[in-house]
Amino acid sequence: MAASNERPILVVGAGVTGLVLGCVLARHGARIRIIDKLSEIRPYARAVGIHSRTLEIFQDLGIVDAIVKQSEPANAICQLVEGREVLRAPY
């Protein structure tokens, strides 16, 4: 894909989407550079789950088995406001 004398592809955002994009591009031989406005890793995830299409992409990347092995199925959703539970709904 990319010759060694070409500039790297710039990926803006080191969240899940940016990192997966970087991995896919690198697997295809591209030189990449990932930047993010945050200087530290977030201590929490903004995602609430993994959708079936994401699992298909993980399958293409060869990592789906490891992801599923470390995952737990969600059986309810719980919303907190200022540390107080305001909603709980089963799936």
PDB file of N, CA, C and O in Angstrom, chain B, residues numbered from 101:
ATOM      1  N   MET B 101       0.813  -1.190   0.000  1.00  0.00           N
ATOM      2  CA  MET B 101       0.000   0.000   0.000  1.00  0.00           C
ATOM      3  C   MET B 101       0.854   1.250   0.000  1.00  0.00           C
ATOM      4  O   MET B 101       0.746   2.063  -0.919  1.00  0.00           O
ATOM      5  N   ALA B 102       1.695   1.429   0.996  1.00  0.00           N
ATOM      6  CA  ALA B 102       2.498   2.646   1.099  1.00  0.00           C
ATOM      7  C   ALA B 102       3.963   2.317   0.896  1.00  0.00           C
ATOM      8  O   ALA B 102       4.465   1.339   1.451  1.00  0.00           O
ATOM      9  N   ALA B 103       4.646   3.115   0.114  1.00  0.00           N
ATOM     10  CA  ALA B 103       6.079   2.954  -0.063  1.00  0.00           C
ATOM     11  C   ALA B 103       6.794   3.566   1.137  1.00  0.00           C
ATOM     12  O   ALA B 103       6.236   4.426   1.818  1.00  0.00           O
ATOM     13  N   SER B 104       8.019   3.129   1.399  1.00  0.00           N
ATOM     14  CA  SER B 104       8.723   3.589   2.593  1.00  0.00           C
ATOM     15  C   SER B 104       9.058   5.076   2.558  1.00  0.00           C
ATOM     16  O   SER B 104       9.290   5.672   3.610  1.00  0.00           O
ATOM     17  N   ASN B 105       9.087   5.693   1.371  1.00  0.00           N
ATOM     18  CA  ASN B 105       9.414   7.104   1.306  1.00  0.00           C
ATOM     19  C   ASN B 105       8.174   8.002   1.349  1.00  0.00           C
ATOM     20  O   ASN B 105       8.295   9.225   1.278  1.00  0.00           O
ATOM     21  N   GLU B 106       7.001   7.413   1.464  1.00  0.00           N
ATOM     22  CA  GLU B 106       5.772   8.206   1.554  1.00  0.00           C
ATOM     23  C   GLU B 106       5.538   8.661   2.984  1.00  0.00           C
ATOM     24  O   GLU B 106       5.985   8.023   3.938  1.00  0.00           O
ATOM     25  N   ARG B 107       4.838   9.761   3.114  1.00  0.00           N
ATOM     26  CA  ARG B 107       4.470  10.249   4.441  1.00  0.00           C
ATOM     27  C   ARG B 107       3.431   9.308   5.058  1.00  0.00           C
ATOM     28  O   ARG B 107       2.658   8.671   4.342  1.00  0.00           O
ATOM     29  N   PRO B 108       3.421   9.227   6.389  1.00  0.00           N
ATOM     30  CA  PRO B 108       2.432   8.360   7.027  1.00  0.00           C
ATOM     31  C   PRO B 108       1.027   8.947   6.912  1.00  0.00           C
ATOM     32  O   PRO B 108       0.847  10.154   6.749  1.00  0.00           O
ATOM     33  N   ILE B 109       0.061   8.075   7.000  1.00  0.00           N
ATOM     34  CA  ILE B 109      -1.337   8.485   7.044  1.00  0.00           C
ATOM     35  C   ILE B 109      -1.617   8.961   8.464  1.00  0.00           C
ATOM     36  O   ILE B 109      -1.292   8.280   9.436  1.00  0.00           O
ATOM     37  N   LEU B 110      -2.222  10.135   8.571  1.00  0.00           N
ATOM     38  CA  LEU B 110      -2.525  10.697   9.875  1.00  0.00           C
ATOM     39  C   LEU B 110      -3.925  10.254  10.312  1.00  0.00           C
ATOM     40  O   LEU B 110      -4.910  10.503   9.617  1.00  0.00           O
ATOM     41  N   VAL B 111      -3.996   9.601  11.463  1.00  0.00           N
ATOM     42  CA  VAL B 111      -5.260   9.209  12.068  1.00  0.00           C
ATOM     43  C   VAL B 111      -5.467  10.129  13.270  1.00  0.00           C
ATOM     44  O   VAL B 111      -4.662  10.133  14.201  1.00  0.00           O
ATOM     45  N   VAL B 112      -6.540  10.902  13.244  1.00  0.00           N
ATOM     46  CA  VAL B 112      -6.819  11.846  14.328  1.00  0.00           C
ATOM     47  C   VAL B 112      -7.828  11.211  15.270  1.00  0.00           C
ATOM     48  O   VAL B 112      -8.970  10.948  14.894  1.00  0.00           O
ATOM     49  N   GLY B 113      -7.393  10.969  16.493  1.00  0.00           N
ATOM     50  CA  GLY B 113      -8.248  10.356  17.503  1.00  0.00           C
ATOM     51  C   GLY B 113      -7.758   8.969  17.843  1.00  0.00           C
ATOM     52  O   GLY B 113      -7.732   8.091  16.981  1.00  0.00           O
ATOM     53  N   ALA B 114      -7.369   8.755  19.092  1.00  0.00           N
ATOM     54  CA  ALA B 114      -6.854   7.469  19.536  1.00  0.00           C
ATOM     55  C   ALA B 114      -7.885   6.712  20.358  1.00  0.00           C
ATOM     56  O   ALA B 114      -7.545   5.967  21.276  1.00  0.00           O
ATOM     57  N   GLY B 115      -9.151   6.917  20.010  1.00  0.00           N
ATOM     58  CA  GLY B 115     -10.207   6.107  20.617  1.00  0.00           C
ATOM     59  C   GLY B 115     -10.268   4.765  19.912  1.00  0.00           C
ATOM     60  O   GLY B 115      -9.381   4.422  19.130  1.00  0.00           O
ATOM     61  N   VAL B 116     -11.295   4.025  20.186  1.00  0.00           N
ATOM     62  CA  VAL B 116     -11.438   2.698  19.595  1.00  0.00           C
ATOM     63  C   VAL B 116     -11.417   2.764  18.065  1.00  0.00           C
ATOM     64  O   VAL B 116     -10.713   1.986  17.421  1.00  0.00           O
ATOM     65  N   THR B 117     -12.177   3.679  17.489  1.00  0.00           N
ATOM     66  CA  THR B 117     -12.256   3.765  16.031  1.00  0.00           C
ATOM     67  C   THR B 117     -10.900   4.115  15.422  1.00  0.00           C
ATOM     68  O   THR B 117     -10.472   3.481  14.458  1.00  0.00           O
ATOM     69  N   GLY B 118     -10.229   5.112  15.974  1.00  0.00           N
ATOM     70  CA  GLY B 118      -8.929   5.509  15.443  1.00  0.00           C
ATOM     71  C   GLY B 118      -7.887   4.419  15.573  1.00  0.00           C
ATOM     72  O   GLY B 118      -7.101   4.199  14.652  1.00  0.00           O
ATOM     73  N   LEU B 119      -7.869   3.731  16.708  1.00  0.00           N
ATOM     74  CA  LEU B 119      -6.887   2.669  16.899  1.00  0.00           C
ATOM     75  C   LEU B 119      -7.147   1.481  15.976  1.00  0.00           C
ATOM     76  O   LEU B 119      -6.209   0.909  15.420  1.00  0.00           O
ATOM     77  N   VAL B 120      -8.410   1.110  15.812  1.00  0.00           N
ATOM     78  CA  VAL B 120      -8.717   0.007  14.892  1.00  0.00           C
ATOM     79  C   VAL B 120      -8.381   0.402  13.455  1.00  0.00           C
ATOM     80  O   VAL B 120      -7.829  -0.403  12.705  1.00  0.00           O
ATOM     81  N   LEU B 121      -8.708   1.629  13.070  1.00  0.00           N
ATOM     82  CA  LEU B 121      -8.344   2.102  11.741  1.00  0.00           C
ATOM     83  C   LEU B 121      -6.835   2.027  11.545  1.00  0.00           C
ATOM     84  O   LEU B 121      -6.366   1.562  10.506  1.00  0.00           O
ATOM     85  N   GLY B 122      -6.077   2.480  12.531  1.00  0.00           N
ATOM     86  CA  GLY B 122      -4.626   2.404  12.455  1.00  0.00           C
ATOM     87  C   GLY B 122      -4.133   0.978  12.295  1.00  0.00           C
ATOM     88  O   GLY B 122      -3.221   0.722  11.508  1.00  0.00           O
ATOM     89  N   CYS B 123      -4.725   0.044  13.034  1.00  0.00           N
ATOM     90  CA  CYS B 123      -4.340  -1.375  12.924  1.00  0.00           C
ATOM     91  C   CYS B 123      -4.623  -1.921  11.531  1.00  0.00           C
ATOM     92  O   CYS B 123      -3.792  -2.617  10.946  1.00  0.00           O
ATOM     93  N   VAL B 124      -5.798  -1.602  11.007  1.00  0.00           N
ATOM     94  CA  VAL B 124      -6.165  -2.092   9.669  1.00  0.00           C
ATOM     95  C   VAL B 124      -5.216  -1.528   8.621  1.00  0.00           C
ATOM     96  O   VAL B 124      -4.735  -2.261   7.756  1.00  0.00           O
ATOM     97  N   LEU B 125      -4.947  -0.233   8.695  1.00  0.00           N
ATOM     98  CA  LEU B 125      -4.033   0.380   7.727  1.00  0.00           C
ATOM     99  C   LEU B 125      -2.638  -0.233   7.836  1.00  0.00           C
ATOM    100  O   LEU B 125      -2.006  -0.519   6.819  1.00  0.00           O
ATOM    101  N   ALA B 126      -2.158  -0.432   9.054  1.00  0.00           N
ATOM    102  CA  ALA B 126      -0.830  -1.017   9.255  1.00  0.00           C
ATOM    103  C   ALA B 126      -0.774  -2.441   8.717  1.00  0.00           C
ATOM    104  O   ALA B 126       0.237  -2.842   8.141  1.00  0.00           O
ATOM    105  N   ARG B 127      -1.842  -3.206   8.896  1.00  0.00           N
ATOM    106  CA  ARG B 127      -1.878  -4.581   8.373  1.00  0.00           C
ATOM    107  C   ARG B 127      -1.783  -4.609   6.858  1.00  0.00           C
ATOM    108  O   ARG B 127      -1.340  -5.599   6.275  1.00  0.00           O
ATOM    109  N   HIS B 128      -2.198  -3.526   6.225  1.00  0.00           N
ATOM    110  CA  HIS B 128      -2.126  -3.432   4.765  1.00  0.00           C
ATOM    111  C   HIS B 128      -0.853  -2.723   4.298  1.00  0.00           C
ATOM    112  O   HIS B 128      -0.725  -2.375   3.124  1.00  0.00           O
ATOM    113  N   GLY B 129       0.073  -2.513   5.211  1.00  0.00           N
ATOM    114  CA  GLY B 129       1.372  -1.979   4.851  1.00  0.00           C
ATOM    115  C   GLY B 129       1.516  -0.474   4.894  1.00  0.00           C
ATOM    116  O   GLY B 129       2.571   0.045   4.529  1.00  0.00           O
ATOM    117  N   ALA B 130       0.501   0.241   5.325  1.00  0.00           N
ATOM    118  CA  ALA B 130       0.582   1.703   5.373  1.00  0.00           C
ATOM    119  C   ALA B 130       1.393   2.152   6.582  1.00  0.00           C
ATOM    120  O   ALA B 130       1.367   1.519   7.637  1.00  0.00           O
ATOM    121  N   ARG B 131       2.098   3.233   6.412  1.00  0.00           N
ATOM    122  CA  ARG B 131       2.741   3.891   7.544  1.00  0.00           C
ATOM    123  C   ARG B 131       1.690   4.816   8.143  1.00  0.00           C
ATOM    124  O   ARG B 131       1.006   5.537   7.417  1.00  0.00           O
ATOM    125  N   ILE B 132       1.562   4.794   9.453  1.00  0.00           N
ATOM    126  CA  ILE B 132       0.517   5.602  10.088  1.00  0.00           C
ATOM    127  C   ILE B 132       1.102   6.411  11.233  1.00  0.00           C
ATOM    128  O   ILE B 132       2.149   6.081  11.789  1.00  0.00           O
ATOM    129  N   ARG B 133       0.397   7.473  11.562  1.00  0.00           N
ATOM    130  CA  ARG B 133       0.677   8.259  12.762  1.00  0.00           C
ATOM    131  C   ARG B 133      -0.667   8.564  13.398  1.00  0.00           C
ATOM    132  O   ARG B 133      -1.562   9.095  12.740  1.00  0.00           O
ATOM    133  N   ILE B 134      -0.812   8.234  14.667  1.00  0.00           N
ATOM    134  CA  ILE B 134      -2.058   8.465  15.392  1.00  0.00           C
ATOM    135  C   ILE B 134      -1.822   9.581  16.399  1.00  0.00           C
ATOM    136  O   ILE B 134      -0.856   9.551  17.162  1.00  0.00           O
ATOM    137  N   ILE B 135      -2.716  10.567  16.392  1.00  0.00           N
ATOM    138  CA  ILE B 135      -2.645  11.653  17.370  1.00  0.00           C
ATOM    139  C   ILE B 135      -3.985  11.771  18.080  1.00  0.00           C
ATOM    140  O   ILE B 135      -5.021  11.369  17.550  1.00  0.00           O
ATOM    141  N   ASP B 136      -3.952  12.321  19.273  1.00  0.00           N
ATOM    142  CA  ASP B 136      -5.176  12.515  20.044  1.00  0.00           C
ATOM    143  C   ASP B 136      -5.012  13.772  20.884  1.00  0.00           C
ATOM    144  O   ASP B 136      -3.902  14.108  21.297  1.00  0.00           O
ATOM    145  N   LYS B 137      -6.113  14.464  21.138  1.00  0.00           N
ATOM    146  CA  LYS B 137      -6.035  15.693  21.933  1.00  0.00           C
ATOM    147  C   LYS B 137      -5.773  15.412  23.405  1.00  0.00           C
ATOM    148  O   LYS B 137      -5.279  16.287  24.117  1.00  0.00           O
ATOM    149  N   LEU B 138      -6.093  14.214  23.875  1.00  0.00           N
ATOM    150  CA  LEU B 138      -5.846  13.874  25.274  1.00  0.00           C
ATOM    151  C   LEU B 138      -4.407  13.387  25.443  1.00  0.00           C
ATOM    152  O   LEU B 138      -3.892  12.659  24.595  1.00  0.00           O
ATOM    153  N   SER B 139      -3.772  13.782  26.515  1.00  0.00           N
ATOM    154  CA  SER B 139      -2.397  13.352  26.769  1.00  0.00           C
ATOM    155  C   SER B 139      -2.334  12.073  27.603  1.00  0.00           C
ATOM    156  O   SER B 139      -1.265  11.483  27.758  1.00  0.00           O
ATOM    157  N   GLU B 140      -3.479  11.643  28.141  1.00  0.00           N
ATOM    158  CA  GLU B 140      -3.519  10.442  28.969  1.00  0.00           C
ATOM    159  C   GLU B 140      -4.644   9.523  28.505  1.00  0.00           C
ATOM    160  O   GLU B 140      -5.559   9.941  27.796  1.00  0.00           O
ATOM    161  N   ILE B 141      -4.555   8.280  28.916  1.00  0.00           N
ATOM    162  CA  ILE B 141      -5.601   7.302  28.612  1.00  0.00           C
ATOM    163  C   ILE B 141      -6.815   7.594  29.485  1.00  0.00           C
ATOM    164  O   ILE B 141      -6.668   7.901  30.668  1.00  0.00           O
ATOM    165  N   ARG B 142      -8.015   7.502  28.910  1.00  0.00           N
ATOM    166  CA  ARG B 142      -9.240   7.677  29.706  1.00  0.00           C
ATOM    167  C   ARG B 142      -9.362   6.530  30.711  1.00  0.00           C
ATOM    168  O   ARG B 142      -9.064   5.385  30.371  1.00  0.00           O
ATOM    169  N   PRO B 143      -9.790   6.816  31.931  1.00  0.00           N
ATOM    170  CA  PRO B 143      -9.930   5.752  32.932  1.00  0.00           C
ATOM    171  C   PRO B 143     -11.228   4.958  32.777  1.00  0.00           C
ATOM    172  O   PRO B 143     -11.494   4.056  33.571  1.00  0.00           O
ATOM    173  N   TYR B 144     -12.025   5.274  31.782  1.00  0.00           N
ATOM    174  CA  TYR B 144     -13.305   4.597  31.582  1.00  0.00           C
ATOM    175  C   TYR B 144     -13.573   4.493  30.074  1.00  0.00           C
ATOM    176  O   TYR B 144     -12.951   5.180  29.264  1.00  0.00           O
ATOM    177  N   ALA B 145     -14.492   3.636  29.738  1.00  0.00           N
ATOM    178  CA  ALA B 145     -14.890   3.480  28.337  1.00  0.00           C
ATOM    179  C   ALA B 145     -16.199   4.214  28.112  1.00  0.00           C
ATOM    180  O   ALA B 145     -17.084   4.190  28.967  1.00  0.00           O
ATOM    181  N   ARG B 146     -16.325   4.865  26.969  1.00  0.00           N
ATOM    182  CA  ARG B 146     -17.582   5.529  26.640  1.00  0.00           C
ATOM    183  C   ARG B 146     -18.555   4.563  25.974  1.00  0.00           C
ATOM    184  O   ARG B 146     -19.759   4.815  25.936  1.00  0.00           O
ATOM    185  N   ALA B 147     -18.040   3.479  25.460  1.00  0.00           N
ATOM    186  CA  ALA B 147     -18.894   2.503  24.783  1.00  0.00           C
ATOM    187  C   ALA B 147     -19.689   1.698  25.803  1.00  0.00           C
ATOM    188  O   ALA B 147     -19.218   1.441  26.911  1.00  0.00           O
ATOM    189  N   VAL B 148     -20.890   1.308  25.420  1.00  0.00           N
ATOM    190  CA  VAL B 148     -21.712   0.505  26.324  1.00  0.00           C
ATOM    191  C   VAL B 148     -21.768  -0.961  25.897  1.00  0.00           C
ATOM    192  O   VAL B 148     -22.307  -1.794  26.626  1.00  0.00           O
ATOM    193  N   GLY B 149     -21.233  -1.278  24.754  1.00  0.00           N
ATOM    194  CA  GLY B 149     -21.264  -2.655  24.302  1.00  0.00           C
ATOM    195  C   GLY B 149     -20.599  -2.802  22.944  1.00  0.00           C
ATOM    196  O   GLY B 149     -20.121  -1.833  22.352  1.00  0.00           O
ATOM    197  N   ILE B 150     -20.581  -4.025  22.475  1.00  0.00           N
ATOM    198  CA  ILE B 150     -20.020  -4.340  21.163  1.00  0.00           C
ATOM    199  C   ILE B 150     -21.143  -4.886  20.300  1.00  0.00           C
ATOM    200  O   ILE B 150     -21.841  -5.825  20.682  1.00  0.00           O
ATOM    201  N   HIS B 151     -21.305  -4.288  19.143  1.00  0.00           N
ATOM    202  CA  HIS B 151     -22.355  -4.699  18.219  1.00  0.00           C
ATOM    203  C   HIS B 151     -21.862  -5.806  17.285  1.00  0.00           C
ATOM    204  O   HIS B 151     -20.660  -6.040  17.163  1.00  0.00           O
ATOM    205  N   SER B 152     -22.791  -6.471  16.641  1.00  0.00           N
ATOM    206  CA  SER B 152     -22.442  -7.596  15.777  1.00  0.00           C
ATOM    207  C   SER B 152     -21.501  -7.190  14.648  1.00  0.00           C
ATOM    208  O   SER B 152     -20.609  -7.963  14.297  1.00  0.00           O
ATOM    209  N   ARG B 153     -21.670  -6.009  14.072  1.00  0.00           N
ATOM    210  CA  ARG B 153     -20.773  -5.575  12.995  1.00  0.00           C
ATOM    211  C   ARG B 153     -19.350  -5.393  13.515  1.00  0.00           C
ATOM    212  O   ARG B 153     -18.387  -5.689  12.807  1.00  0.00           O
ATOM    213  N   THR B 154     -19.217  -4.912  14.740  1.00  0.00           N
ATOM    214  CA  THR B 154     -17.893  -4.771  15.340  1.00  0.00           C
ATOM    215  C   THR B 154     -17.241  -6.143  15.493  1.00  0.00           C
ATOM    216  O   THR B 154     -16.046  -6.296  15.244  1.00  0.00           O
ATOM    217  N   LEU B 155     -18.021  -7.136  15.900  1.00  0.00           N
ATOM    218  CA  LEU B 155     -17.488  -8.493  16.014  1.00  0.00           C
ATOM    219  C   LEU B 155     -17.037  -9.026  14.657  1.00  0.00           C
ATOM    220  O   LEU B 155     -16.048  -9.753  14.575  1.00  0.00           O
ATOM    221  N   GLU B 156     -17.753  -8.671  13.597  1.00  0.00           N
ATOM    222  CA  GLU B 156     -17.344  -9.083  12.249  1.00  0.00           C
ATOM    223  C   GLU B 156     -15.998  -8.462  11.880  1.00  0.00           C
ATOM    224  O   GLU B 156     -15.142  -9.128  11.297  1.00  0.00           O
ATOM    225  N   ILE B 157     -15.816  -7.199  12.217  1.00  0.00           N
ATOM    226  CA  ILE B 157     -14.534  -6.529  11.953  1.00  0.00           C
ATOM    227  C   ILE B 157     -13.431  -7.167  12.790  1.00  0.00           C
ATOM    228  O   ILE B 157     -12.328  -7.390  12.292  1.00  0.00           O
ATOM    229  N   PHE B 158     -13.718  -7.463  14.055  1.00  0.00           N
ATOM    230  CA  PHE B 158     -12.743  -8.133  14.907  1.00  0.00           C
ATOM    231  C   PHE B 158     -12.386  -9.510  14.342  1.00  0.00           C
ATOM    232  O   PHE B 158     -11.240  -9.948  14.449  1.00  0.00           O
ATOM    233  N   GLN B 159     -13.363 -10.187  13.742  1.00  0.00           N
ATOM    234  CA  GLN B 159     -13.095 -11.487  13.101  1.00  0.00           C
ATOM    235  C   GLN B 159     -12.096 -11.307  11.960  1.00  0.00           C
ATOM    236  O   GLN B 159     -11.152 -12.086  11.829  1.00  0.00           O
ATOM    237  N   ASP B 160     -12.306 -10.281  11.137  1.00  0.00           N
ATOM    238  CA  ASP B 160     -11.376  -9.997  10.039  1.00  0.00           C
ATOM    239  C   ASP B 160      -9.971  -9.684  10.557  1.00  0.00           C
ATOM    240  O   ASP B 160      -8.979 -10.016   9.908  1.00  0.00           O
ATOM    241  N   LEU B 161      -9.888  -9.043  11.731  1.00  0.00           N
ATOM    242  CA  LEU B 161      -8.594  -8.708  12.324  1.00  0.00           C
ATOM    243  C   LEU B 161      -7.958  -9.893  13.052  1.00  0.00           C
ATOM    244  O   LEU B 161      -6.790  -9.840  13.438  1.00  0.00           O
ATOM    245  N   GLY B 162      -8.734 -10.962  13.236  1.00  0.00           N
ATOM    246  CA  GLY B 162      -8.206 -12.137  13.914  1.00  0.00           C
ATOM    247  C   GLY B 162      -8.189 -12.028  15.424  1.00  0.00           C
ATOM    248  O   GLY B 162      -7.439 -12.747  16.083  1.00  0.00           O
ATOM    249  N   ILE B 163      -9.006 -11.136  15.991  1.00  0.00           N
ATOM    250  CA  ILE B 163      -8.983 -10.937  17.448  1.00  0.00           C
ATOM    251  C   ILE B 163     -10.320 -11.233  18.119  1.00  0.00           C
ATOM    252  O   ILE B 163     -10.454 -11.048  19.328  1.00  0.00           O
ATOM    253  N   VAL B 164     -11.312 -11.691  17.353  1.00  0.00           N
ATOM    254  CA  VAL B 164     -12.649 -11.854  17.930  1.00  0.00           C
ATOM    255  C   VAL B 164     -12.672 -12.878  19.065  1.00  0.00           C
ATOM    256  O   VAL B 164     -13.353 -12.664  20.068  1.00  0.00           O
ATOM    257  N   ASP B 165     -11.947 -13.978  18.927  1.00  0.00           N
ATOM    258  CA  ASP B 165     -11.976 -15.000  19.973  1.00  0.00           C
ATOM    259  C   ASP B 165     -11.435 -14.463  21.297  1.00  0.00           C
ATOM    260  O   ASP B 165     -11.984 -14.757  22.358  1.00  0.00           O
ATOM    261  N   ALA B 166     -10.364 -13.682  21.235  1.00  0.00           N
ATOM    262  CA  ALA B 166      -9.788 -13.112  22.454  1.00  0.00           C
ATOM    263  C   ALA B 166     -10.745 -12.099  23.089  1.00  0.00           C
ATOM    264  O   ALA B 166     -10.868 -12.037  24.313  1.00  0.00           O
ATOM    265  N   ILE B 167     -11.415 -11.313  22.256  1.00  0.00           N
ATOM    266  CA  ILE B 167     -12.362 -10.324  22.768  1.00  0.00           C
ATOM    267  C   ILE B 167     -13.541 -11.018  23.440  1.00  0.00           C
ATOM    268  O   ILE B 167     -13.916 -10.666  24.559  1.00  0.00           O
ATOM    269  N   VAL B 168     -14.119 -11.994  22.766  1.00  0.00           N
ATOM    270  CA  VAL B 168     -15.285 -12.701  23.312  1.00  0.00           C
ATOM    271  C   VAL B 168     -14.910 -13.435  24.603  1.00  0.00           C
ATOM    272  O   VAL B 168     -15.697 -13.473  25.548  1.00  0.00           O
ATOM    273  N   LYS B 169     -13.724 -14.008  24.641  1.00  0.00           N
ATOM    274  CA  LYS B 169     -13.282 -14.740  25.830  1.00  0.00           C
ATOM    275  C   LYS B 169     -13.206 -13.830  27.058  1.00  0.00           C
ATOM    276  O   LYS B 169     -13.473 -14.271  28.176  1.00  0.00           O
ATOM    277  N   GLN B 170     -12.847 -12.572  26.854  1.00  0.00           N
ATOM    278  CA  GLN B 170     -12.699 -11.634  27.968  1.00  0.00           C
ATOM    279  C   GLN B 170     -13.976 -10.846  28.254  1.00  0.00           C
ATOM    280  O   GLN B 170     -13.996 -10.009  29.156  1.00  0.00           O
ATOM    281  N   SER B 171     -15.022 -11.100  27.510  1.00  0.00           N
ATOM    282  CA  SER B 171     -16.261 -10.321  27.626  1.00  0.00           C
ATOM    283  C   SER B 171     -17.275 -10.998  28.526  1.00  0.00           C
ATOM    284  O   SER B 171     -17.200 -12.194  28.805  1.00  0.00           O
ATOM    285  N   GLU B 172     -18.218 -10.200  28.967  1.00  0.00           N
ATOM    286  CA  GLU B 172     -19.353 -10.711  29.730  1.00  0.00           C
ATOM    287  C   GLU B 172     -20.621 -10.195  29.078  1.00  0.00           C
ATOM    288  O   GLU B 172     -20.698  -9.018  28.727  1.00  0.00           O
ATOM    289  N   PRO B 173     -21.617 -11.050  28.909  1.00  0.00           N
ATOM    290  CA  PRO B 173     -22.866 -10.579  28.305  1.00  0.00           C
ATOM    291  C   PRO B 173     -23.588  -9.599  29.234  1.00  0.00           C
ATOM    292  O   PRO B 173     -23.582  -9.765  30.453  1.00  0.00           O
ATOM    293  N   ALA B 174     -24.197  -8.596  28.650  1.00  0.00           N
ATOM    294  CA  ALA B 174     -24.978  -7.630  29.426  1.00  0.00           C
ATOM    295  C   ALA B 174     -26.399  -8.156  29.557  1.00  0.00           C
ATOM    296  O   ALA B 174     -26.993  -8.603  28.576  1.00  0.00           O
ATOM    297  N   ASN B 175     -26.940  -8.104  30.762  1.00  0.00           N
ATOM    298  CA  ASN B 175     -28.314  -8.557  30.956  1.00  0.00           C
ATOM    299  C   ASN B 175     -29.242  -7.428  31.399  1.00  0.00           C
ATOM    300  O   ASN B 175     -30.445  -7.629  31.564  1.00  0.00           O
ATOM    301  N   ALA B 176     -28.661  -6.223  31.592  1.00  0.00           N
ATOM    302  CA  ALA B 176     -29.470  -5.068  31.975  1.00  0.00           C
ATOM    303  C   ALA B 176     -28.679  -3.801  31.676  1.00  0.00           C
ATOM    304  O   ALA B 176     -27.463  -3.833  31.487  1.00  0.00           O
ATOM    305  N   ILE B 177     -29.389  -2.707  31.638  1.00  0.00           N
ATOM    306  CA  ILE B 177     -28.748  -1.403  31.514  1.00  0.00           C
ATOM    307  C   ILE B 177     -29.085  -0.616  32.776  1.00  0.00           C
ATOM    308  O   ILE B 177     -30.218  -0.643  33.257  1.00  0.00           O
ATOM    309  N   CYS B 178     -28.100   0.073  33.296  1.00  0.00           N
ATOM    310  CA  CYS B 178     -28.284   0.845  34.510  1.00  0.00           C
ATOM    311  C   CYS B 178     -27.736   2.246  34.260  1.00  0.00           C
ATOM    312  O   CYS B 178     -26.600   2.404  33.812  1.00  0.00           O
ATOM    313  N   GLN B 179     -28.537   3.250  34.548  1.00  0.00           N
ATOM    314  CA  GLN B 179     -28.099   4.631  34.360  1.00  0.00           C
ATOM    315  C   GLN B 179     -27.964   5.284  35.726  1.00  0.00           C
ATOM    316  O   GLN B 179     -28.861   5.213  36.567  1.00  0.00           O
ATOM    317  N   LEU B 180     -26.812   5.924  35.923  1.00  0.00           N
ATOM    318  CA  LEU B 180     -26.545   6.623  37.176  1.00  0.00           C
ATOM    319  C   LEU B 180     -26.459   8.120  36.919  1.00  0.00           C
ATOM    320  O   LEU B 180     -25.931   8.550  35.895  1.00  0.00           O
ATOM    321  N   VAL B 181     -26.974   8.902  37.840  1.00  0.00           N
ATOM    322  CA  VAL B 181     -26.844  10.355  37.811  1.00  0.00           C
ATOM    323  C   VAL B 181     -26.285  10.763  39.161  1.00  0.00           C
ATOM    324  O   VAL B 181     -26.905  10.542  40.201  1.00  0.00           O
ATOM    325  N   GLU B 182     -25.095  11.365  39.128  1.00  0.00           N
ATOM    326  CA  GLU B 182     -24.412  11.777  40.354  1.00  0.00           C
ATOM    327  C   GLU B 182     -24.313  10.620  41.354  1.00  0.00           C
ATOM    328  O   GLU B 182     -24.511  10.804  42.555  1.00  0.00           O
ATOM    329  N   GLY B 183     -24.005   9.433  40.837  1.00  0.00           N
ATOM    330  CA  GLY B 183     -23.811   8.262  41.677  1.00  0.00           C
ATOM    331  C   GLY B 183     -25.080   7.580  42.144  1.00  0.00           C
ATOM    332  O   GLY B 183     -25.014   6.586  42.868  1.00  0.00           O
ATOM    333  N   ARG B 184     -26.239   8.097  41.744  1.00  0.00           N
ATOM    334  CA  ARG B 184     -27.515   7.511  42.164  1.00  0.00           C
ATOM    335  C   ARG B 184     -28.178   6.823  40.971  1.00  0.00           C
ATOM    336  O   ARG B 184     -28.292   7.409  39.895  1.00  0.00           O
ATOM    337  N   GLU B 185     -28.611   5.588  41.168  1.00  0.00           N
ATOM    338  CA  GLU B 185     -29.267   4.843  40.098  1.00  0.00           C
ATOM    339  C   GLU B 185     -30.633   5.458  39.802  1.00  0.00           C
ATOM    340  O   GLU B 185     -31.472   5.587  40.693  1.00  0.00           O
ATOM    341  N   VAL B 186     -30.847   5.838  38.538  1.00  0.00           N
ATOM    342  CA  VAL B 186     -32.127   6.421  38.148  1.00  0.00           C
ATOM    343  C   VAL B 186     -32.897   5.530  37.171  1.00  0.00           C
ATOM    344  O   VAL B 186     -34.085   5.747  36.934  1.00  0.00           O
ATOM    345  N   LEU B 187     -32.225   4.539  36.610  1.00  0.00           N
ATOM    346  CA  LEU B 187     -32.890   3.648  35.663  1.00  0.00           C
ATOM    347  C   LEU B 187     -32.198   2.307  35.659  1.00  0.00           C
ATOM    348  O   LEU B 187     -30.969   2.236  35.645  1.00  0.00           O
ATOM    349  N   ARG B 188     -32.967   1.261  35.672  1.00  0.00           N
ATOM    350  CA  ARG B 188     -32.460  -0.107  35.464  1.00  0.00           C
ATOM    351  C   ARG B 188     -33.491  -0.834  34.613  1.00  0.00           C
ATOM    352  O   ARG B 188     -34.669  -0.909  34.960  1.00  0.00           O
ATOM    353  N   ALA B 189     -33.022  -1.367  33.493  1.00  0.00           N
ATOM    354  CA  ALA B 189     -33.926  -2.076  32.596  1.00  0.00           C
ATOM    355  C   ALA B 189     -33.248  -3.362  32.124  1.00  0.00           C
ATOM    356  O   ALA B 189     -32.107  -3.326  31.663  1.00  0.00           O
ATOM    357  N   PRO B 190     -33.937  -4.491  32.235  1.00  0.00           N
ATOM    358  CA  PRO B 190     -33.353  -5.753  31.764  1.00  0.00           C
ATOM    359  C   PRO B 190     -33.341  -5.821  30.247  1.00  0.00           C
ATOM    360  O   PRO B 190     -34.170  -5.207  29.575  1.00  0.00           O
ATOM    361  N   TYR B 191     -32.386  -6.578  29.719  1.00  0.00           N
ATOM    362  CA  TYR B 191     -32.372  -6.861  28.271  1.00  0.00           C
ATOM    363  C   TYR B 191     -33.195  -8.076  28.003  1.00  0.00           C
ATOM    364  O   TYR B 191     -33.321  -8.494  26.852  1.00  0.00           O
TER     365      TYR B 191
END
